[in-house]
Amino acid sequence: MLTDRGIDRGLLDRVMRVGGFRTKREAIHAALREFLRYRRQLDVIKHFGTFDMDPAWDYKEARRAR
């Protein structure tokens, strides 16, 4: 069940307008999915530079193998 109680109406209206959403439900679900994607990206970013790359690894070959 979705309730908009306590949600900033102006913010929700802007999200709906910018995202082209027809309903509050669509806007809120999209915002929640985007939030989760962003947080997962932050988790990945914090590992940048912590792994040693294999100099023999051929990324082009790896792409062709897909």
mmCIF file of the N, C-alpha and C atoms, coordinates in Angstrom:
data_MODEL
# 
_entry.id   MODEL 
# 
loop_
_atom_site.group_PDB 
_atom_site.id 
_atom_site.type_symbol 
_atom_site.label_atom_id 
_atom_site.label_alt_id 
_atom_site.label_comp_id 
_atom_site.label_asym_id 
_atom_site.label_entity_id 
_atom_site.label_seq_id 
_atom_site.pdbx_PDB_ins_code 
_atom_site.Cartn_x 
_atom_site.Cartn_y 
_atom_site.Cartn_z 
_atom_site.occupancy 
_atom_site.B_iso_or_equiv 
_atom_site.pdbx_formal_charge 
_atom_site.auth_seq_id 
_atom_site.auth_comp_id 
_atom_site.auth_asym_id 
_atom_site.auth_atom_id 
_atom_site.pdbx_PDB_model_num 
ATOM 1   N N  . MET A 1 1  ? 0.844  -1.186  0.000   1.00 0.00 ? 1  MET A N  1 
ATOM 2   C CA . MET A 1 1  ? 0.000  0.000   0.000   1.00 0.00 ? 1  MET A CA 1 
ATOM 3   C C  . MET A 1 1  ? 0.884  1.242   0.000   1.00 0.00 ? 1  MET A C  1 
ATOM 4   N N  . LEU A 1 2  ? 0.537  2.192   -0.814  1.00 0.00 ? 2  LEU A N  1 
ATOM 5   C CA . LEU A 1 2  ? 1.312  3.420   -0.951  1.00 0.00 ? 2  LEU A CA 1 
ATOM 6   C C  . LEU A 1 2  ? 0.529  4.574   -0.344  1.00 0.00 ? 2  LEU A C  1 
ATOM 7   N N  . THR A 1 3  ? 1.193  5.326   0.485   1.00 0.00 ? 3  THR A N  1 
ATOM 8   C CA . THR A 1 3  ? 0.577  6.525   1.035   1.00 0.00 ? 3  THR A CA 1 
ATOM 9   C C  . THR A 1 3  ? 1.538  7.676   0.841   1.00 0.00 ? 3  THR A C  1 
ATOM 10  N N  . ASP A 1 4  ? 1.001  8.855   0.548   1.00 0.00 ? 4  ASP A N  1 
ATOM 11  C CA . ASP A 1 4  ? 1.877  10.012  0.362   1.00 0.00 ? 4  ASP A CA 1 
ATOM 12  C C  . ASP A 1 4  ? 1.895  10.893  1.602   1.00 0.00 ? 4  ASP A C  1 
ATOM 13  N N  . ARG A 1 5  ? 1.434  10.351  2.698   1.00 0.00 ? 5  ARG A N  1 
ATOM 14  C CA . ARG A 1 5  ? 1.430  11.096  3.952   1.00 0.00 ? 5  ARG A CA 1 
ATOM 15  C C  . ARG A 1 5  ? 2.869  11.425  4.350   1.00 0.00 ? 5  ARG A C  1 
ATOM 16  N N  . GLY A 1 6  ? 3.144  12.679  4.588   1.00 0.00 ? 6  GLY A N  1 
ATOM 17  C CA . GLY A 1 6  ? 4.463  13.085  5.018   1.00 0.00 ? 6  GLY A CA 1 
ATOM 18  C C  . GLY A 1 6  ? 5.457  13.317  3.893   1.00 0.00 ? 6  GLY A C  1 
ATOM 19  N N  . ILE A 1 7  ? 5.051  13.079  2.654   1.00 0.00 ? 7  ILE A N  1 
ATOM 20  C CA . ILE A 1 7  ? 5.948  13.306  1.510   1.00 0.00 ? 7  ILE A CA 1 
ATOM 21  C C  . ILE A 1 7  ? 5.793  14.755  1.060   1.00 0.00 ? 7  ILE A C  1 
ATOM 22  N N  . ASP A 1 8  ? 6.896  15.409  0.835   1.00 0.00 ? 8  ASP A N  1 
ATOM 23  C CA . ASP A 1 8  ? 6.907  16.801  0.372   1.00 0.00 ? 8  ASP A CA 1 
ATOM 24  C C  . ASP A 1 8  ? 6.201  16.859  -0.978  1.00 0.00 ? 8  ASP A C  1 
ATOM 25  N N  . ARG A 1 9  ? 5.056  17.490  -1.010  1.00 0.00 ? 9  ARG A N  1 
ATOM 26  C CA . ARG A 1 9  ? 4.226  17.534  -2.220  1.00 0.00 ? 9  ARG A CA 1 
ATOM 27  C C  . ARG A 1 9  ? 4.946  18.242  -3.370  1.00 0.00 ? 9  ARG A C  1 
ATOM 28  N N  . GLY A 1 10 ? 5.643  19.341  -3.053  1.00 0.00 ? 10 GLY A N  1 
ATOM 29  C CA . GLY A 1 10 ? 6.375  20.067  -4.099  1.00 0.00 ? 10 GLY A CA 1 
ATOM 30  C C  . GLY A 1 10 ? 7.459  19.205  -4.714  1.00 0.00 ? 10 GLY A C  1 
ATOM 31  N N  . LEU A 1 11 ? 8.168  18.456  -3.872  1.00 0.00 ? 11 LEU A N  1 
ATOM 32  C CA . LEU A 1 11 ? 9.216  17.570  -4.363  1.00 0.00 ? 11 LEU A CA 1 
ATOM 33  C C  . LEU A 1 11 ? 8.617  16.460  -5.225  1.00 0.00 ? 11 LEU A C  1 
ATOM 34  N N  . LEU A 1 12 ? 7.522  15.898  -4.772  1.00 0.00 ? 12 LEU A N  1 
ATOM 35  C CA . LEU A 1 12 ? 6.860  14.841  -5.541  1.00 0.00 ? 12 LEU A CA 1 
ATOM 36  C C  . LEU A 1 12 ? 6.366  15.372  -6.881  1.00 0.00 ? 12 LEU A C  1 
ATOM 37  N N  . ASP A 1 13 ? 5.808  16.571  -6.883  1.00 0.00 ? 13 ASP A N  1 
ATOM 38  C CA . ASP A 1 13 ? 5.348  17.178  -8.143  1.00 0.00 ? 13 ASP A CA 1 
ATOM 39  C C  . ASP A 1 13 ? 6.516  17.369  -9.113  1.00 0.00 ? 13 ASP A C  1 
ATOM 40  N N  . ARG A 1 14 ? 7.663  17.825  -8.603  1.00 0.00 ? 14 ARG A N  1 
ATOM 41  C CA . ARG A 1 14 ? 8.840  18.019  -9.465  1.00 0.00 ? 14 ARG A CA 1 
ATOM 42  C C  . ARG A 1 14 ? 9.325  16.695  -10.022 1.00 0.00 ? 14 ARG A C  1 
ATOM 43  N N  . VAL A 1 15 ? 9.351  15.648  -9.179  1.00 0.00 ? 15 VAL A N  1 
ATOM 44  C CA . VAL A 1 15 ? 9.778  14.324  -9.641  1.00 0.00 ? 15 VAL A CA 1 
ATOM 45  C C  . VAL A 1 15 ? 8.839  13.830  -10.741 1.00 0.00 ? 15 VAL A C  1 
ATOM 46  N N  . MET A 1 16 ? 7.553  14.020  -10.535 1.00 0.00 ? 16 MET A N  1 
ATOM 47  C CA . MET A 1 16 ? 6.574  13.573  -11.531 1.00 0.00 ? 16 MET A CA 1 
ATOM 48  C C  . MET A 1 16 ? 6.761  14.317  -12.847 1.00 0.00 ? 16 MET A C  1 
ATOM 49  N N  . ARG A 1 17 ? 6.990  15.628  -12.759 1.00 0.00 ? 17 ARG A N  1 
ATOM 50  C CA . ARG A 1 17 ? 7.144  16.446  -13.967 1.00 0.00 ? 17 ARG A CA 1 
ATOM 51  C C  . ARG A 1 17 ? 8.444  16.096  -14.701 1.00 0.00 ? 17 ARG A C  1 
ATOM 52  N N  . VAL A 1 18 ? 9.548  16.066  -13.972 1.00 0.00 ? 18 VAL A N  1 
ATOM 53  C CA . VAL A 1 18 ? 10.850 15.799  -14.596 1.00 0.00 ? 18 VAL A CA 1 
ATOM 54  C C  . VAL A 1 18 ? 10.903 14.385  -15.165 1.00 0.00 ? 18 VAL A C  1 
ATOM 55  N N  . GLY A 1 19 ? 10.339 13.430  -14.437 1.00 0.00 ? 19 GLY A N  1 
ATOM 56  C CA . GLY A 1 19 ? 10.377 12.039  -14.883 1.00 0.00 ? 19 GLY A CA 1 
ATOM 57  C C  . GLY A 1 19 ? 9.281  11.668  -15.871 1.00 0.00 ? 19 GLY A C  1 
ATOM 58  N N  . GLY A 1 20 ? 8.298  12.556  -16.034 1.00 0.00 ? 20 GLY A N  1 
ATOM 59  C CA . GLY A 1 20 ? 7.196  12.261  -16.946 1.00 0.00 ? 20 GLY A CA 1 
ATOM 60  C C  . GLY A 1 20 ? 6.263  11.186  -16.407 1.00 0.00 ? 20 GLY A C  1 
ATOM 61  N N  . PHE A 1 21 ? 6.171  11.089  -15.096 1.00 0.00 ? 21 PHE A N  1 
ATOM 62  C CA . PHE A 1 21 ? 5.322  10.064  -14.485 1.00 0.00 ? 21 PHE A CA 1 
ATOM 63  C C  . PHE A 1 21 ? 3.880  10.552  -14.405 1.00 0.00 ? 21 PHE A C  1 
ATOM 64  N N  . ARG A 1 22 ? 2.952  9.626   -14.609 1.00 0.00 ? 22 ARG A N  1 
ATOM 65  C CA . ARG A 1 22 ? 1.538  9.976   -14.560 1.00 0.00 ? 22 ARG A CA 1 
ATOM 66  C C  . ARG A 1 22 ? 0.964  9.844   -13.159 1.00 0.00 ? 22 ARG A C  1 
ATOM 67  N N  . THR A 1 23 ? 1.556  8.970   -12.353 1.00 0.00 ? 23 THR A N  1 
ATOM 68  C CA . THR A 1 23 ? 1.007  8.745   -11.014 1.00 0.00 ? 23 THR A CA 1 
ATOM 69  C C  . THR A 1 23 ? 2.087  8.913   -9.950  1.00 0.00 ? 23 THR A C  1 
ATOM 70  N N  . LYS A 1 24 ? 1.628  9.180   -8.730  1.00 0.00 ? 24 LYS A N  1 
ATOM 71  C CA . LYS A 1 24 ? 2.553  9.279   -7.602  1.00 0.00 ? 24 LYS A CA 1 
ATOM 72  C C  . LYS A 1 24 ? 3.268  7.954   -7.397  1.00 0.00 ? 24 LYS A C  1 
ATOM 73  N N  . ARG A 1 25 ? 2.536  6.870   -7.559  1.00 0.00 ? 25 ARG A N  1 
ATOM 74  C CA . ARG A 1 25 ? 3.118  5.538   -7.373  1.00 0.00 ? 25 ARG A CA 1 
ATOM 75  C C  . ARG A 1 25 ? 4.302  5.317   -8.318  1.00 0.00 ? 25 ARG A C  1 
ATOM 76  N N  . GLU A 1 26 ? 4.120  5.634   -9.594  1.00 0.00 ? 26 GLU A N  1 
ATOM 77  C CA . GLU A 1 26 ? 5.211  5.486   -10.563 1.00 0.00 ? 26 GLU A CA 1 
ATOM 78  C C  . GLU A 1 26 ? 6.411  6.325   -10.153 1.00 0.00 ? 26 GLU A C  1 
ATOM 79  N N  . ALA A 1 27 ? 6.172  7.561   -9.755  1.00 0.00 ? 27 ALA A N  1 
ATOM 80  C CA . ALA A 1 27 ? 7.256  8.470   -9.388  1.00 0.00 ? 27 ALA A CA 1 
ATOM 81  C C  . ALA A 1 27 ? 8.012  7.961   -8.165  1.00 0.00 ? 27 ALA A C  1 
ATOM 82  N N  . ILE A 1 28 ? 7.292  7.530   -7.165  1.00 0.00 ? 28 ILE A N  1 
ATOM 83  C CA . ILE A 1 28 ? 7.924  7.066   -5.928  1.00 0.00 ? 28 ILE A CA 1 
ATOM 84  C C  . ILE A 1 28 ? 8.698  5.779   -6.173  1.00 0.00 ? 28 ILE A C  1 
ATOM 85  N N  . HIS A 1 29 ? 8.129  4.848   -6.915  1.00 0.00 ? 29 HIS A N  1 
ATOM 86  C CA . HIS A 1 29 ? 8.835  3.595   -7.197  1.00 0.00 ? 29 HIS A CA 1 
ATOM 87  C C  . HIS A 1 29 ? 10.102 3.846   -8.004  1.00 0.00 ? 29 HIS A C  1 
ATOM 88  N N  . ALA A 1 30 ? 10.019 4.740   -8.991  1.00 0.00 ? 30 ALA A N  1 
ATOM 89  C CA . ALA A 1 30 ? 11.199 5.066   -9.792  1.00 0.00 ? 30 ALA A CA 1 
ATOM 90  C C  . ALA A 1 30 ? 12.267 5.733   -8.924  1.00 0.00 ? 30 ALA A C  1 
ATOM 91  N N  . ALA A 1 31 ? 11.851 6.622   -8.043  1.00 0.00 ? 31 ALA A N  1 
ATOM 92  C CA . ALA A 1 31 ? 12.805 7.300   -7.164  1.00 0.00 ? 31 ALA A CA 1 
ATOM 93  C C  . ALA A 1 31 ? 13.487 6.301   -6.234  1.00 0.00 ? 31 ALA A C  1 
ATOM 94  N N  . LEU A 1 32 ? 12.736 5.345   -5.724  1.00 0.00 ? 32 LEU A N  1 
ATOM 95  C CA . LEU A 1 32 ? 13.316 4.335   -4.842  1.00 0.00 ? 32 LEU A CA 1 
ATOM 96  C C  . LEU A 1 32 ? 14.306 3.447   -5.592  1.00 0.00 ? 32 LEU A C  1 
ATOM 97  N N  . ARG A 1 33 ? 13.951 3.050   -6.833  1.00 0.00 ? 33 ARG A N  1 
ATOM 98  C CA . ARG A 1 33 ? 14.875 2.239   -7.640  1.00 0.00 ? 33 ARG A CA 1 
ATOM 99  C C  . ARG A 1 33 ? 16.156 3.016   -7.932  1.00 0.00 ? 33 ARG A C  1 
ATOM 100 N N  . GLU A 1 34 ? 16.020 4.301   -8.270  1.00 0.00 ? 34 GLU A N  1 
ATOM 101 C CA . GLU A 1 34 ? 17.188 5.143   -8.555  1.00 0.00 ? 34 GLU A CA 1 
ATOM 102 C C  . GLU A 1 34 ? 18.069 5.283   -7.310  1.00 0.00 ? 34 GLU A C  1 
ATOM 103 N N  . PHE A 1 35 ? 17.467 5.447   -6.165  1.00 0.00 ? 35 PHE A N  1 
ATOM 104 C CA . PHE A 1 35 ? 18.212 5.541   -4.910  1.00 0.00 ? 35 PHE A CA 1 
ATOM 105 C C  . PHE A 1 35 ? 19.029 4.272   -4.674  1.00 0.00 ? 35 PHE A C  1 
ATOM 106 N N  . LEU A 1 36 ? 18.415 3.111   -4.877  1.00 0.00 ? 36 LEU A N  1 
ATOM 107 C CA . LEU A 1 36 ? 19.125 1.849   -4.677  1.00 0.00 ? 36 LEU A CA 1 
ATOM 108 C C  . LEU A 1 36 ? 20.262 1.681   -5.677  1.00 0.00 ? 36 LEU A C  1 
ATOM 109 N N  . ARG A 1 37 ? 20.035 2.055   -6.937  1.00 0.00 ? 37 ARG A N  1 
ATOM 110 C CA . ARG A 1 37 ? 21.100 1.991   -7.948  1.00 0.00 ? 37 ARG A CA 1 
ATOM 111 C C  . ARG A 1 37 ? 22.275 2.877   -7.548  1.00 0.00 ? 37 ARG A C  1 
ATOM 112 N N  . TYR A 1 38 ? 21.958 4.064   -7.095  1.00 0.00 ? 38 TYR A N  1 
ATOM 113 C CA . TYR A 1 38 ? 23.004 5.007   -6.683  1.00 0.00 ? 38 TYR A CA 1 
ATOM 114 C C  . TYR A 1 38 ? 23.813 4.443   -5.519  1.00 0.00 ? 38 TYR A C  1 
ATOM 115 N N  . ARG A 1 39 ? 23.157 3.875   -4.541  1.00 0.00 ? 39 ARG A N  1 
ATOM 116 C CA . ARG A 1 39 ? 23.865 3.318   -3.389  1.00 0.00 ? 39 ARG A CA 1 
ATOM 117 C C  . ARG A 1 39 ? 24.741 2.135   -3.786  1.00 0.00 ? 39 ARG A C  1 
ATOM 118 N N  . ARG A 1 40 ? 24.268 1.299   -4.707  1.00 0.00 ? 40 ARG A N  1 
ATOM 119 C CA . ARG A 1 40 ? 25.093 0.179   -5.189  1.00 0.00 ? 40 ARG A CA 1 
ATOM 120 C C  . ARG A 1 40 ? 26.316 0.709   -5.921  1.00 0.00 ? 40 ARG A C  1 
ATOM 121 N N  . GLN A 1 41 ? 26.156 1.787   -6.687  1.00 0.00 ? 41 GLN A N  1 
ATOM 122 C CA . GLN A 1 41 ? 27.296 2.387   -7.383  1.00 0.00 ? 41 GLN A CA 1 
ATOM 123 C C  . GLN A 1 41 ? 28.323 2.901   -6.384  1.00 0.00 ? 41 GLN A C  1 
ATOM 124 N N  . LEU A 1 42 ? 27.854 3.515   -5.299  1.00 0.00 ? 42 LEU A N  1 
ATOM 125 C CA . LEU A 1 42 ? 28.778 3.996   -4.269  1.00 0.00 ? 42 LEU A CA 1 
ATOM 126 C C  . LEU A 1 42 ? 29.566 2.841   -3.668  1.00 0.00 ? 42 LEU A C  1 
ATOM 127 N N  . ASP A 1 43 ? 28.907 1.709   -3.465  1.00 0.00 ? 43 ASP A N  1 
ATOM 128 C CA . ASP A 1 43 ? 29.609 0.535   -2.930  1.00 0.00 ? 43 ASP A CA 1 
ATOM 129 C C  . ASP A 1 43 ? 30.712 0.071   -3.875  1.00 0.00 ? 43 ASP A C  1 
ATOM 130 N N  . VAL A 1 44 ? 30.449 0.108   -5.166  1.00 0.00 ? 44 VAL A N  1 
ATOM 131 C CA . VAL A 1 44 ? 31.451 -0.307  -6.154  1.00 0.00 ? 44 VAL A CA 1 
ATOM 132 C C  . VAL A 1 44 ? 32.584 0.715   -6.206  1.00 0.00 ? 44 VAL A C  1 
ATOM 133 N N  . ILE A 1 45 ? 32.232 1.986   -6.205  1.00 0.00 ? 45 ILE A N  1 
ATOM 134 C CA . ILE A 1 45 ? 33.240 3.047   -6.320  1.00 0.00 ? 45 ILE A CA 1 
ATOM 135 C C  . ILE A 1 45 ? 34.238 3.003   -5.170  1.00 0.00 ? 45 ILE A C  1 
ATOM 136 N N  . LYS A 1 46 ? 33.790 2.657   -3.983  1.00 0.00 ? 46 LYS A N  1 
ATOM 137 C CA . LYS A 1 46 ? 34.718 2.655   -2.852  1.00 0.00 ? 46 LYS A CA 1 
ATOM 138 C C  . LYS A 1 46 ? 35.813 1.599   -3.001  1.00 0.00 ? 46 LYS A C  1 
ATOM 139 N N  . HIS A 1 47 ? 35.634 0.655   -3.947  1.00 0.00 ? 47 HIS A N  1 
ATOM 140 C CA . HIS A 1 47 ? 36.642 -0.377  -4.188  1.00 0.00 ? 47 HIS A CA 1 
ATOM 141 C C  . HIS A 1 47 ? 37.611 -0.013  -5.310  1.00 0.00 ? 47 HIS A C  1 
ATOM 142 N N  . PHE A 1 48 ? 37.349 1.106   -6.000  1.00 0.00 ? 48 PHE A N  1 
ATOM 143 C CA . PHE A 1 48 ? 38.246 1.530   -7.075  1.00 0.00 ? 48 PHE A CA 1 
ATOM 144 C C  . PHE A 1 48 ? 39.650 1.724   -6.514  1.00 0.00 ? 48 PHE A C  1 
ATOM 145 N N  . GLY A 1 49 ? 40.610 1.205   -7.222  1.00 0.00 ? 49 GLY A N  1 
ATOM 146 C CA . GLY A 1 49 ? 41.993 1.361   -6.823  1.00 0.00 ? 49 GLY A CA 1 
ATOM 147 C C  . GLY A 1 49 ? 42.455 0.385   -5.763  1.00 0.00 ? 49 GLY A C  1 
ATOM 148 N N  . THR A 1 50 ? 41.600 -0.534  -5.356  1.00 0.00 ? 50 THR A N  1 
ATOM 149 C CA . THR A 1 50 ? 41.984 -1.483  -4.314  1.00 0.00 ? 50 THR A CA 1 
ATOM 150 C C  . THR A 1 50 ? 42.374 -2.836  -4.881  1.00 0.00 ? 50 THR A C  1 
ATOM 151 N N  . PHE A 1 51 ? 42.193 -3.022  -6.179  1.00 0.00 ? 51 PHE A N  1 
ATOM 152 C CA . PHE A 1 51 ? 42.533 -4.290  -6.820  1.00 0.00 ? 51 PHE A CA 1 
ATOM 153 C C  . PHE A 1 51 ? 43.685 -4.070  -7.783  1.00 0.00 ? 51 PHE A C  1 
ATOM 154 N N  . ASP A 1 52 ? 44.591 -5.001  -7.831  1.00 0.00 ? 52 ASP A N  1 
ATOM 155 C CA . ASP A 1 52 ? 45.678 -4.941  -8.798  1.00 0.00 ? 52 ASP A CA 1 
ATOM 156 C C  . ASP A 1 52 ? 45.187 -5.538  -10.108 1.00 0.00 ? 52 ASP A C  1 
ATOM 157 N N  . MET A 1 53 ? 45.459 -4.843  -11.193 1.00 0.00 ? 53 MET A N  1 
ATOM 158 C CA . MET A 1 53 ? 45.072 -5.329  -12.505 1.00 0.00 ? 53 MET A CA 1 
ATOM 159 C C  . MET A 1 53 ? 46.120 -6.306  -13.023 1.00 0.00 ? 53 MET A C  1 
ATOM 160 N N  . ASP A 1 54 ? 45.662 -7.314  -13.731 1.00 0.00 ? 54 ASP A N  1 
ATOM 161 C CA . ASP A 1 54 ? 46.549 -8.274  -14.368 1.00 0.00 ? 54 ASP A CA 1 
ATOM 162 C C  . ASP A 1 54 ? 47.012 -7.668  -15.690 1.00 0.00 ? 54 ASP A C  1 
ATOM 163 N N  . PRO A 1 55 ? 48.289 -7.357  -15.846 1.00 0.00 ? 55 PRO A N  1 
ATOM 164 C CA . PRO A 1 55 ? 48.744 -6.711  -17.080 1.00 0.00 ? 55 PRO A CA 1 
ATOM 165 C C  . PRO A 1 55 ? 48.562 -7.592  -18.321 1.00 0.00 ? 55 PRO A C  1 
ATOM 166 N N  . ALA A 1 56 ? 48.398 -8.886  -18.143 1.00 0.00 ? 56 ALA A N  1 
ATOM 167 C CA . ALA A 1 56 ? 48.218 -9.784  -19.281 1.00 0.00 ? 56 ALA A CA 1 
ATOM 168 C C  . ALA A 1 56 ? 46.750 -9.892  -19.711 1.00 0.00 ? 56 ALA A C  1 
ATOM 169 N N  . TRP A 1 57 ? 45.846 -9.321  -18.938 1.00 0.00 ? 57 TRP A N  1 
ATOM 170 C CA . TRP A 1 57 ? 44.416 -9.441  -19.243 1.00 0.00 ? 57 TRP A CA 1 
ATOM 171 C C  . TRP A 1 57 ? 44.073 -8.609  -20.466 1.00 0.00 ? 57 TRP A C  1 
ATOM 172 N N  . ASP A 1 58 ? 43.389 -9.219  -21.409 1.00 0.00 ? 58 ASP A N  1 
ATOM 173 C CA . ASP A 1 58 ? 43.008 -8.564  -22.662 1.00 0.00 ? 58 ASP A CA 1 
ATOM 174 C C  . ASP A 1 58 ? 41.512 -8.268  -22.624 1.00 0.00 ? 58 ASP A C  1 
ATOM 175 N N  . TYR A 1 59 ? 41.134 -7.031  -22.295 1.00 0.00 ? 59 TYR A N  1 
ATOM 176 C CA . TYR A 1 59 ? 39.721 -6.699  -22.164 1.00 0.00 ? 59 TYR A CA 1 
ATOM 177 C C  . TYR A 1 59 ? 38.981 -6.816  -23.507 1.00 0.00 ? 59 TYR A C  1 
ATOM 178 N N  . LYS A 1 60 ? 39.666 -6.585  -24.603 1.00 0.00 ? 60 LYS A N  1 
ATOM 179 C CA . LYS A 1 60 ? 39.007 -6.716  -25.900 1.00 0.00 ? 60 LYS A CA 1 
ATOM 180 C C  . LYS A 1 60 ? 38.645 -8.178  -26.171 1.00 0.00 ? 60 LYS A C  1 
ATOM 181 N N  . GLU A 1 61 ? 39.540 -9.061  -25.817 1.00 0.00 ? 61 GLU A N  1 
ATOM 182 C CA . GLU A 1 61 ? 39.258 -10.503 -25.966 1.00 0.00 ? 61 GLU A CA 1 
ATOM 183 C C  . GLU A 1 61 ? 38.099 -10.918 -25.066 1.00 0.00 ? 61 GLU A C  1 
ATOM 184 N N  . ALA A 1 62 ? 38.065 -10.395 -23.876 1.00 0.00 ? 62 ALA A N  1 
ATOM 185 C CA . ALA A 1 62 ? 36.983 -10.715 -22.940 1.00 0.00 ? 62 ALA A CA 1 
ATOM 186 C C  . ALA A 1 62 ? 35.639 -10.263 -23.490 1.00 0.00 ? 62 ALA A C  1 
ATOM 187 N N  . ARG A 1 63 ? 35.608 -9.098  -24.146 1.00 0.00 ? 63 ARG A N  1 
ATOM 188 C CA . ARG A 1 63 ? 34.364 -8.603  -24.747 1.00 0.00 ? 63 ARG A CA 1 
ATOM 189 C C  . ARG A 1 63 ? 33.913 -9.514  -25.888 1.00 0.00 ? 63 ARG A C  1 
ATOM 190 N N  . ARG A 1 64 ? 34.868 -9.952  -26.707 1.00 0.00 ? 64 ARG A N  1 
ATOM 191 C CA . ARG A 1 64 ? 34.512 -10.819 -27.834 1.00 0.00 ? 64 ARG A CA 1 
ATOM 192 C C  . ARG A 1 64 ? 33.980 -12.164 -27.345 1.00 0.00 ? 64 ARG A C  1 
ATOM 193 N N  . ALA A 1 65 ? 34.454 -12.611 -26.199 1.00 0.00 ? 65 ALA A N  1 
ATOM 194 C CA . ALA A 1 65 ? 34.042 -13.913 -25.673 1.00 0.00 ? 65 ALA A CA 1 
ATOM 195 C C  . ALA A 1 65 ? 32.598 -13.918 -25.175 1.00 0.00 ? 65 ALA A C  1 
ATOM 196 N N  . ARG A 1 66 ? 32.044 -12.750 -24.940 1.00 0.00 ? 66 ARG A N  1 
ATOM 197 C CA . ARG A 1 66 ? 30.655 -12.670 -24.441 1.00 0.00 ? 66 ARG A CA 1 
ATOM 198 C C  . ARG A 1 66 ? 29.695 -13.114 -25.453 1.00 0.00 ? 66 ARG A C  1 
# 
